[in-house]
């Protein structure tokens, strides 16, 4: 399906290096998270693991823990 020639269900990902503020579940600090990329799974693997096809990877700037977030978990 498309709207104006674009996929209506396209995933809009942040740019590498984009920052987002939040509280890290690991270190408990209110900090910035840096978008470091995505993990993409083949549909058969995602279905078996019960994860999203595309999972965003964010790194805590305090403790450097990597946080994996699916699009369904994103808060606008």
Secondary structure, 3 states (H helix, E strand, C coil): CEECCEECCCCCCCCCCCEEEEECCCCCCEEEEEEEEEEECCHHHHHHHCCCCEEEEEEECCCCCEEEEEHHHCCC
